[in-house]
């Protein structure tokens, strides 16, 4: 069965005040992420689904867009207004969007 791709938006078009859900693993998050994003690794999403707000559009982010597409599809089926960030953090970085890291090093996408 072929799933149609979920709704997607270019990294450059994500609003500055958007709710960004980062579904990457901890080491990826620590190296560099969107300031103010919520970090819920894909593997823990079902246990932490209550942390995803229903009252705003959710922009789902991973490294290149594969994991986030799966999460966007799932959230959409469950009634969330979810949209995949096309190209993920690599596209975000390429678009020159601001990033922060949890380490002493400059933010980077790993």
C-alpha positions in Angstrom: 0.0 0.0 0.0 1.5 3.3 -1.1 1.1 6.2 1.4 0.8 9.6 -0.2 3.5 12.0 1.1 2.3 14.1 4.1 1.9 17.9 3.8 5.3 19.5 3.6 6.8 23.0 3.8 10.3 24.3 2.9 12.6 25.0 5.8 12.9 28.6 4.7 9.1 29.0 4.9 8.7 27.9 8.5 7.4 30.8 10.6 9.8 32.2 13.2 7.2 31.5 16.0 6.3 28.0 14.8 6.0 25.0 17.1 8.8 22.8 15.8 8.9 19.1 16.9 12.3 17.6 16.4 12.1 13.8 16.3 15.9 13.0 15.9 18.0 11.1 18.4 19.7 12.9 21.4 23.2 13.1 19.9 21.7 14.8 16.8 19.7 17.2 18.9 22.7 18.1 21.1 24.8 18.9 18.0 22.4 21.5 16.6 18.7 22.2 16.6 16.1 24.9 16.1 16.0 27.3 19.1 12.7 26.7 21.0 12.0 23.4 19.4 10.5 20.5 21.4 12.7 17.4 21.3 10.8 14.1 21.3 12.8 11.3 19.5 10.6 9.3 17.1 11.2 6.1 19.2 9.6 7.8 22.3 6.8 9.7 20.5 3.9 7.3 21.5 4.9 7.6 25.2 5.2 11.4 25.0 2.3 12.2 22.6 0.7 14.4 25.3 3.6 16.8 24.9 2.5 17.7 21.3 0.0 20.5 21.3 -3.4 20.3 19.5 -4.0 24.0 19.3 -1.3 24.9 16.9 0.3 23.7 13.7 3.1 21.3 14.4 6.2 21.5 12.1 8.0 18.1 12.3 11.7 18.0 11.8 14.4 15.4 11.4 17.8 15.3 9.6 16.6 15.0 6.0 12.8 14.6 6.2 12.3 10.8 6.3 11.6 10.2 10.0 9.6 13.4 10.2 7.5 12.4 7.2 6.5 9.2 9.1 5.7 11.2 12.2 3.8 13.9 10.2 1.6 11.1 8.6 0.9 9.5 12.0 0.0 12.9 13.7 -2.2 13.8 10.8 -4.1 10.5 11.1 -4.6 11.2 14.8 -6.1 14.6 14.2 -3.1 17.0 14.6 -2.4 19.8 12.1 1.1 18.5 11.3 3.4 19.5 8.4 6.7 18.0 7.5 9.7 20.3 7.2 11.0 19.3 3.7 14.7 18.5 3.8 14.9 18.6 7.6 17.7 20.2 9.5 20.1 20.0 6.5 17.7 22.3 4.6 17.2 24.5 7.7 21.0 24.9 7.9 21.3 25.5 4.2 18.6 28.2 4.4 20.6 30.0 7.0 17.9 29.6 9.7 19.2 30.0 13.3 20.3 27.0 15.2 21.6 26.4 18.8 23.5 23.5 20.3 23.7 21.8 23.7 27.5 21.6 23.5 30.4 24.0 23.6 30.8 23.5 19.8 29.0 25.6 17.2 25.7 24.3 16.1 25.9 21.6 13.4 23.8 19.0 11.7 25.1 15.5 12.3 
